Amino acid sequence: MKTLRGVCVGAGYFSRFQYEAWQRIPGVMIAALANRDLAKAQHAATEFGIGGVYAWTDLARMLDVERPDFIDIITPPETHLEVVRLAAERGIAIICQKPLAPTWDEAVAVVSAARDAGVRFMVHENWRWQPWYREMKRQLAAGAIGELFSIAVRMRVGDGWPADAYLARQPFFRTYSRLLMYETGVHFLDTFRFLGGEITSVYARLQKRNPDIAGEDAGQVVCGFASGATAVLDASRFNEADTADARYTFGTVRLDGRQGHLELDLDGNLTMKPLGQPARRLDYAHDRRGFAGDCVHALQRHFVDRLRDGAPFESTGEDYLRTTALVEACYRSQATGQVVYPNPDLLKSGI
């Protein structure tokens, strides 16, 4: 098996989950990394045994010298288009963190840059790779609860109420003019699509509860599926959940179907209750390694497997634009107070 050589861009808080996961994937070597703060880059390289360290101004040189098979982009959204273009020009496969870009038009440009160059492009959308959602999908496919009627999510992270909220981990959250749906809610919208299919209507009510940040940190969203099912997201980064680790499952989830329901608790336990029968705990694998059930490792393993076999990624750029369009629909709904029906024309010609 040929060893795949990768390079990474970024050394912030979340990057450590990705570096650690790459170390556990057979046949992968991260050869180098670059970051805007060179001291952080050097620290990450030492911690994860990465040989090459480059300044942000040397991104092009890193790609030319290292000649990687892929690049992992773990930087803020406003940097993605620049890095994607550099990699695409050199025919390098790309895995890119979400959000794709600060605006819809720039997100389309990111996807177009990779598509026009003919390079493999996957979005690092790890939520759907959390093990409880993979198990839910398996149960739905097996017909365990019959036709899906509804999905209900309650998220209470509790990291957003102090005056210094987010400073220690992700300080840029404080200045985002759009926060909850742009950065966190997008995960749930994508997972709703993963579980229930395409969404045809969105109604959102969004709030800012912490006065010391710029964007919204709580909200309620009702999504209508093409199938006729409904999903409800009730989310807050301000209020707390009654658990020691709210960031393990990021909330409770209930799926109702014609023949019963599935329910996820804050510890990752899944319960199935057929109508008229006792509830039973589902036996499936999940643990507290890495991030949120080790979903980063599962996603990156998928990326590597698809690079090797040539099959499509789950989260292609074109597909993820559909999720991004739902985020835009949430903000239009908030602005107008109306139900929004996402326009397929948002996906623009050729995308």
URMOFEN-V932298 format. One record per pair of residues at least 4 apart in sequence whose ideal C-beta (glycine too) atoms are under 8 Angstrom apart, sorted by sequence separation. I is the first residue (numbers start at 0). J is the second residue. If there is no record, write none. Layout:
BEGIN
i->I j->J
i->I j->J
END
This chain:
BEGIN
i->10 j->14
i->13 j->17
i->14 j->18
i->15 j->19
i->16 j->20
i->17 j->21
i->18 j->22
i->19 j->23
i->20 j->24
i->36 j->40
i->37 j->41
i->38 j->42
i->39 j->43
i->40 j->44
i->41 j->45
i->42 j->46
i->43 j->47
i->44 j->48
i->53 j->57
i->57 j->61
i->58 j->62
i->59 j->63
i->60 j->64
i->61 j->65
i->62 j->66
i->74 j->78
i->78 j->82
i->79 j->83
i->80 j->84
i->81 j->85
i->82 j->86
i->83 j->87
i->84 j->88
i->85 j->89
i->87 j->91
i->95 j->99
i->101 j->105
i->102 j->106
i->103 j->107
i->104 j->108
i->105 j->109
i->106 j->110
i->107 j->111
i->108 j->112
i->109 j->113
i->110 j->114
i->111 j->115
i->112 j->116
i->125 j->129
i->128 j->132
i->129 j->133
i->130 j->134
i->131 j->135
i->132 j->136
i->133 j->137
i->134 j->138
i->135 j->139
i->136 j->140
i->137 j->141
i->139 j->143
i->160 j->164
i->163 j->167
i->165 j->169
i->166 j->170
i->171 j->175
i->177 j->181
i->178 j->182
i->179 j->183
i->180 j->184
i->181 j->185
i->183 j->187
i->184 j->188
i->185 j->189
i->186 j->190
i->187 j->191
i->188 j->192
i->189 j->193
i->190 j->194
i->191 j->195
i->192 j->196
i->212 j->216
i->223 j->227
i->224 j->228
i->245 j->249
i->248 j->252
i->256 j->260
i->263 j->267
i->264 j->268
i->272 j->276
i->289 j->293
i->290 j->294
i->291 j->295
i->293 j->297
i->294 j->298
i->295 j->299
i->296 j->300
i->297 j->301
i->298 j->302
i->299 j->303
i->300 j->304
i->301 j->305
i->302 j->306
i->303 j->307
i->304 j->308
i->305 j->309
i->311 j->315
i->314 j->318
i->315 j->319
i->316 j->320
i->317 j->321
i->318 j->322
i->319 j->323
i->320 j->324
i->321 j->325
i->322 j->326
i->323 j->327
i->324 j->328
i->325 j->329
i->326 j->330
i->327 j->331
i->328 j->332
i->329 j->333
i->330 j->334
i->331 j->335
i->332 j->336
i->335 j->339
i->341 j->345
i->346 j->350
i->9 j->14
i->34 j->39
i->44 j->49
i->53 j->58
i->62 j->67
i->74 j->79
i->86 j->91
i->100 j->105
i->113 j->118
i->127 j->132
i->128 j->133
i->138 j->143
i->139 j->144
i->159 j->164
i->165 j->170
i->177 j->182
i->178 j->183
i->179 j->184
i->180 j->185
i->192 j->197
i->207 j->212
i->223 j->228
i->224 j->229
i->240 j->245
i->242 j->247
i->255 j->260
i->256 j->261
i->263 j->268
i->272 j->277
i->287 j->292
i->288 j->293
i->289 j->294
i->290 j->295
i->305 j->310
i->313 j->318
i->314 j->319
i->332 j->337
i->21 j->27
i->34 j->40
i->43 j->49
i->44 j->50
i->72 j->78
i->87 j->93
i->99 j->105
i->100 j->106
i->113 j->119
i->114 j->120
i->126 j->132
i->127 j->133
i->138 j->144
i->158 j->164
i->159 j->165
i->165 j->171
i->172 j->178
i->175 j->181
i->192 j->198
i->223 j->229
i->224 j->230
i->239 j->245
i->254 j->260
i->263 j->269
i->264 j->270
i->272 j->278
i->286 j->292
i->289 j->295
i->304 j->310
i->305 j->311
i->332 j->338
i->7 j->14
i->22 j->29
i->33 j->40
i->44 j->51
i->53 j->60
i->72 j->79
i->86 j->93
i->99 j->106
i->113 j->120
i->158 j->165
i->165 j->172
i->166 j->173
i->175 j->182
i->191 j->198
i->207 j->214
i->209 j->216
i->222 j->229
i->253 j->260
i->254 j->261
i->262 j->269
i->271 j->278
i->272 j->279
i->285 j->292
i->286 j->293
i->289 j->296
i->305 j->312
i->332 j->339
i->21 j->29
i->32 j->40
i->44 j->52
i->53 j->61
i->62 j->70
i->74 j->82
i->98 j->106
i->100 j->108
i->139 j->147
i->164 j->172
i->165 j->173
i->180 j->188
i->207 j->215
i->208 j->216
i->221 j->229
i->222 j->230
i->253 j->261
i->254 j->262
i->261 j->269
i->262 j->270
i->270 j->278
i->271 j->279
i->285 j->293
i->288 j->296
i->331 j->339
i->34 j->43
i->100 j->109
i->164 j->173
i->206 j->215
i->207 j->216
i->208 j->217
i->221 j->230
i->222 j->231
i->252 j->261
i->253 j->262
i->261 j->270
i->262 j->271
i->270 j->279
i->7 j->17
i->51 j->61
i->72 j->82
i->83 j->93
i->99 j->109
i->110 j->120
i->158 j->168
i->172 j->182
i->188 j->198
i->205 j->215
i->206 j->216
i->207 j->217
i->221 j->231
i->222 j->232
i->240 j->250
i->252 j->262
i->253 j->263
i->261 j->271
i->262 j->272
i->270 j->280
i->271 j->281
i->302 j->312
i->329 j->339
i->7 j->18
i->18 j->29
i->32 j->43
i->41 j->52
i->72 j->83
i->99 j->110
i->206 j->217
i->220 j->231
i->251 j->262
i->252 j->263
i->260 j->271
i->269 j->280
i->270 j->281
i->301 j->312
i->328 j->339
i->32 j->44
i->40 j->52
i->70 j->82
i->83 j->95
i->205 j->217
i->206 j->218
i->219 j->231
i->220 j->232
i->251 j->263
i->259 j->271
i->260 j->272
i->268 j->280
i->269 j->281
i->301 j->313
i->328 j->340
i->40 j->53
i->51 j->64
i->82 j->95
i->159 j->172
i->205 j->218
i->219 j->232
i->251 j->264
i->259 j->272
i->328 j->341
i->7 j->21
i->40 j->54
i->51 j->65
i->72 j->86
i->95 j->109
i->204 j->218
i->218 j->232
i->219 j->233
i->220 j->234
i->251 j->265
i->259 j->273
i->269 j->283
i->327 j->341
i->37 j->52
i->203 j->218
i->204 j->219
i->219 j->234
i->248 j->263
i->250 j->265
i->258 j->273
i->259 j->274
i->5 j->21
i->70 j->86
i->79 j->95
i->203 j->219
i->204 j->220
i->218 j->234
i->234 j->250
i->248 j->264
i->258 j->274
i->325 j->341
i->32 j->49
i->37 j->54
i->79 j->96
i->203 j->220
i->217 j->234
i->218 j->235
i->248 j->265
i->259 j->276
i->324 j->341
i->29 j->47
i->31 j->49
i->37 j->55
i->202 j->220
i->203 j->221
i->217 j->235
i->247 j->265
i->248 j->266
i->267 j->285
i->324 j->342
i->327 j->345
i->30 j->49
i->31 j->50
i->32 j->51
i->33 j->52
i->201 j->220
i->202 j->221
i->216 j->235
i->217 j->236
i->247 j->266
i->248 j->267
i->29 j->49
i->30 j->50
i->31 j->51
i->32 j->52
i->33 j->53
i->35 j->55
i->76 j->96
i->79 j->99
i->80 j->100
i->93 j->113
i->201 j->221
i->216 j->236
i->217 j->237
i->245 j->265
i->247 j->267
i->261 j->281
i->30 j->51
i->31 j->52
i->32 j->53
i->33 j->54
i->34 j->55
i->70 j->91
i->72 j->93
i->76 j->97
i->79 j->100
i->201 j->222
i->216 j->237
i->217 j->238
i->244 j->265
i->324 j->345
i->5 j->27
i->7 j->29
i->10 j->32
i->31 j->53
i->33 j->55
i->69 j->91
i->70 j->92
i->72 j->94
i->74 j->96
i->76 j->98
i->200 j->222
i->201 j->223
i->324 j->346
i->3 j->26
i->5 j->28
i->6 j->29
i->9 j->32
i->58 j->81
i->62 j->85
i->68 j->91
i->69 j->92
i->70 j->93
i->71 j->94
i->72 j->95
i->73 j->96
i->76 j->99
i->77 j->100
i->99 j->122
i->180 j->203
i->200 j->223
i->242 j->265
i->2 j->26
i->3 j->27
i->4 j->28
i->5 j->29
i->6 j->30
i->7 j->31
i->8 j->32
i->10 j->34
i->33 j->57
i->58 j->82
i->62 j->86
i->67 j->91
i->68 j->92
i->69 j->93
i->70 j->94
i->72 j->96
i->76 j->100
i->77 j->101
i->198 j->222
i->199 j->223
i->241 j->265
i->242 j->266
i->0 j->25
i->1 j->26
i->2 j->27
i->3 j->28
i->5 j->30
i->6 j->31
i->7 j->32
i->8 j->33
i->9 j->34
i->18 j->43
i->22 j->47
i->33 j->58
i->69 j->94
i->76 j->101
i->80 j->105
i->87 j->112
i->93 j->118
i->95 j->120
i->97 j->122
i->180 j->205
i->198 j->223
i->199 j->224
i->240 j->265
i->267 j->292
i->320 j->345
i->321 j->346
i->0 j->26
i->2 j->28
i->4 j->30
i->6 j->32
i->7 j->33
i->8 j->34
i->10 j->36
i->21 j->47
i->22 j->48
i->59 j->85
i->63 j->89
i->83 j->109
i->87 j->113
i->90 j->116
i->92 j->118
i->93 j->119
i->94 j->120
i->95 j->121
i->96 j->122
i->97 j->123
i->179 j->205
i->198 j->224
i->199 j->225
i->320 j->346
i->6 j->33
i->58 j->85
i->62 j->89
i->90 j->117
i->91 j->118
i->92 j->119
i->93 j->120
i->94 j->121
i->95 j->122
i->96 j->123
i->97 j->124
i->156 j->183
i->197 j->224
i->198 j->225
i->208 j->235
i->11 j->39
i->15 j->43
i->18 j->46
i->19 j->47
i->33 j->61
i->80 j->108
i->84 j->112
i->87 j->115
i->88 j->116
i->90 j->118
i->92 j->120
i->93 j->121
i->94 j->122
i->95 j->123
i->196 j->224
i->197 j->225
i->209 j->237
i->10 j->39
i->14 j->43
i->18 j->47
i->62 j->91
i->80 j->109
i->83 j->112
i->87 j->116
i->94 j->123
i->154 j->183
i->195 j->224
i->196 j->225
i->208 j->237
i->317 j->346
i->10 j->40
i->31 j->61
i->79 j->109
i->83 j->113
i->196 j->226
i->208 j->238
i->320 j->350
i->15 j->46
i->18 j->49
i->87 j->118
i->191 j->222
i->195 j->226
i->10 j->42
i->15 j->47
i->80 j->112
i->86 j->118
i->188 j->220
i->196 j->228
i->198 j->230
i->10 j->43
i->31 j->64
i->154 j->187
i->181 j->214
i->191 j->224
i->195 j->228
i->317 j->350
i->31 j->65
i->178 j->212
i->184 j->218
i->188 j->222
i->30 j->65
i->152 j->187
i->178 j->213
i->179 j->214
i->180 j->215
i->195 j->230
i->31 j->67
i->178 j->214
i->179 j->215
i->184 j->220
i->30 j->67
i->83 j->120
i->175 j->212
i->176 j->213
i->177 j->214
i->178 j->215
i->179 j->216
i->173 j->211
i->174 j->212
i->175 j->213
i->176 j->214
i->177 j->215
i->178 j->216
i->179 j->217
i->180 j->218
i->35 j->74
i->173 j->212
i->174 j->213
i->175 j->214
i->179 j->218
i->191 j->230
i->34 j->74
i->172 j->212
i->173 j->213
i->180 j->220
i->247 j->287
i->150 j->191
i->191 j->232
i->7 j->49
i->29 j->71
i->172 j->214
i->249 j->291
i->244 j->287
i->248 j->291
i->150 j->194
i->188 j->232
i->247 j->291
i->248 j->292
i->6 j->51
i->150 j->195
i->164 j->209
i->187 j->232
i->246 j->291
i->247 j->292
i->147 j->194
i->164 j->211
i->165 j->212
i->187 j->234
i->147 j->195
i->160 j->208
i->163 j->211
i->164 j->212
i->184 j->232
i->159 j->208
i->160 j->209
i->162 j->211
i->8 j->58
i->21 j->71
i->69 j->119
i->73 j->123
i->159 j->209
i->184 j->234
i->72 j->123
i->183 j->234
i->71 j->123
i->159 j->212
i->183 j->236
i->17 j->71
i->6 j->61
i->139 j->194
i->179 j->234
i->6 j->62
i->17 j->73
i->136 j->193
i->159 j->216
i->179 j->236
i->132 j->190
i->136 j->194
i->178 j->236
i->6 j->65
i->14 j->73
i->135 j->194
i->13 j->73
i->126 j->186
i->194 j->254
i->4 j->65
i->6 j->67
i->125 j->186
i->126 j->187
i->132 j->193
i->4 j->66
i->5 j->67
i->8 j->70
i->9 j->71
i->11 j->73
i->124 j->186
i->127 j->189
i->132 j->194
i->4 j->67
i->5 j->68
i->6 j->69
i->7 j->70
i->8 j->71
i->9 j->72
i->10 j->73
i->11 j->74
i->126 j->189
i->127 j->190
i->186 j->249
i->4 j->68
i->5 j->69
i->6 j->70
i->7 j->71
i->8 j->72
i->9 j->73
i->11 j->75
i->126 j->190
i->3 j->68
i->4 j->69
i->5 j->70
i->6 j->71
i->7 j->72
i->8 j->73
i->9 j->74
i->124 j->189
i->3 j->69
i->5 j->71
i->7 j->73
i->8 j->74
i->127 j->193
i->8 j->78
i->164 j->236
i->8 j->82
i->159 j->235
i->159 j->236
i->160 j->237
i->150 j->228
i->152 j->230
i->154 j->232
i->158 j->236
i->159 j->237
i->160 j->238
i->147 j->226
i->149 j->228
i->150 j->229
i->151 j->230
i->152 j->231
i->154 j->233
i->155 j->234
i->156 j->235
i->157 j->236
i->160 j->239
i->148 j->228
i->149 j->229
i->150 j->230
i->151 j->231
i->152 j->232
i->153 j->233
i->154 j->234
i->155 j->235
i->156 j->236
i->157 j->237
i->147 j->228
i->148 j->229
i->149 j->230
i->150 j->231
i->152 j->233
i->153 j->234
i->154 j->235
i->157 j->238
i->149 j->231
i->151 j->233
i->152 j->234
i->157 j->239
i->13 j->96
i->98 j->181
i->155 j->238
i->156 j->239
i->157 j->240
i->98 j->182
i->155 j->239
i->156 j->240
i->155 j->240
i->9 j->96
i->98 j->185
i->158 j->245
i->97 j->185
i->157 j->245
i->158 j->246
i->97 j->186
i->156 j->245
i->155 j->245
i->156 j->246
i->156 j->249
i->154 j->249
i->155 j->250
i->75 j->171
i->154 j->250
i->153 j->250
i->152 j->250
i->153 j->251
i->152 j->251
i->152 j->252
i->151 j->252
i->150 j->252
i->151 j->253
i->150 j->253
i->222 j->325
i->149 j->253
i->150 j->254
i->151 j->255
i->149 j->254
i->17 j->123
i->149 j->255
i->147 j->254
i->148 j->255
i->147 j->255
i->148 j->256
i->147 j->256
i->148 j->257
i->220 j->329
i->144 j->254
i->146 j->256
i->144 j->255
i->145 j->256
i->146 j->257
i->218 j->329
i->144 j->256
i->145 j->257
i->146 j->258
i->143 j->256
i->144 j->257
i->145 j->258
i->144 j->258
i->145 j->259
i->139 j->254
i->143 j->258
i->144 j->259
i->218 j->333
i->142 j->258
i->143 j->259
i->144 j->260
i->131 j->248
i->135 j->252
i->139 j->256
i->144 j->261
i->143 j->261
i->215 j->333
i->129 j->248
i->135 j->254
i->131 j->252
i->138 j->261
i->197 j->321
i->201 j->325
i->205 j->329
i->189 j->314
i->203 j->328
i->205 j->330
i->135 j->261
i->203 j->329
i->144 j->271
i->198 j->325
i->201 j->328
i->203 j->330
i->135 j->263
i->143 j->271
i->201 j->329
i->205 j->333
i->144 j->273
i->192 j->321
i->203 j->332
i->204 j->333
i->143 j->273
i->189 j->319
i->192 j->322
i->202 j->332
i->203 j->333
i->201 j->332
i->131 j->263
i->138 j->271
i->189 j->322
i->192 j->325
i->135 j->269
i->188 j->322
i->134 j->269
i->202 j->337
i->131 j->267
i->202 j->338
i->130 j->267
i->185 j->322
i->188 j->325
i->201 j->338
i->202 j->339
i->131 j->269
i->185 j->323
i->188 j->326
i->200 j->338
i->201 j->339
i->200 j->339
i->201 j->340
i->185 j->325
i->200 j->340
i->201 j->341
i->185 j->326
i->188 j->329
i->199 j->340
i->200 j->341
i->184 j->326
i->199 j->341
i->138 j->281
i->198 j->341
i->181 j->326
i->184 j->329
i->180 j->326
i->134 j->281
i->134 j->283
i->180 j->329
i->180 j->330
i->131 j->283
i->130 j->283
i->177 j->330
i->130 j->284
i->131 j->285
i->130 j->285
i->12 j->168
i->13 j->169
i->12 j->169
i->11 j->169
i->131 j->292
i->129 j->291
i->130 j->292
i->129 j->292
i->130 j->293
i->130 j->294
i->133 j->297
i->125 j->290
i->126 j->291
i->129 j->294
i->125 j->291
i->128 j->294
i->128 j->295
i->130 j->297
i->126 j->294
i->125 j->294
i->128 j->297
i->125 j->295
i->128 j->298
i->125 j->297
i->125 j->298
i->128 j->301
i->124 j->298
i->123 j->298
i->121 j->302
i->121 j->305
i->119 j->305
i->127 j->313
i->119 j->306
i->127 j->314
i->124 j->314
i->121 j->312
i->123 j->314
i->120 j->312
i->121 j->313
i->122 j->314
i->119 j->312
i->121 j->314
i->122 j->315
i->121 j->315
i->122 j->316
i->120 j->315
i->121 j->316
i->124 j->319
i->120 j->316
i->122 j->319
i->124 j->322
i->114 j->316
i->113 j->316
i->114 j->317
i->94 j->299
i->110 j->316
i->109 j->316
i->110 j->317
i->94 j->302
i->110 j->319
i->110 j->320
i->107 j->320
i->92 j->306
i->106 j->320
i->99 j->316
i->106 j->323
i->99 j->319
i->103 j->323
i->99 j->320
i->103 j->324
i->97 j->319
i->99 j->323
i->103 j->327
i->98 j->323
i->98 j->326
i->69 j->302
i->114 j->350
i->69 j->306
i->68 j->306
i->111 j->349
i->111 j->350
i->107 j->347
i->110 j->350
i->103 j->345
i->107 j->350
i->20 j->289
i->19 j->289
i->24 j->296
i->16 j->289
i->20 j->293
i->23 j->296
i->16 j->290
i->20 j->295
i->24 j->299
i->20 j->296
i->24 j->300
i->27 j->303
i->13 j->290
i->26 j->303
i->17 j->295
i->21 j->299
i->16 j->295
i->20 j->299
i->24 j->303
i->17 j->299
i->3 j->303
i->3 j->306
i->3 j->307
i->0 j->307
END
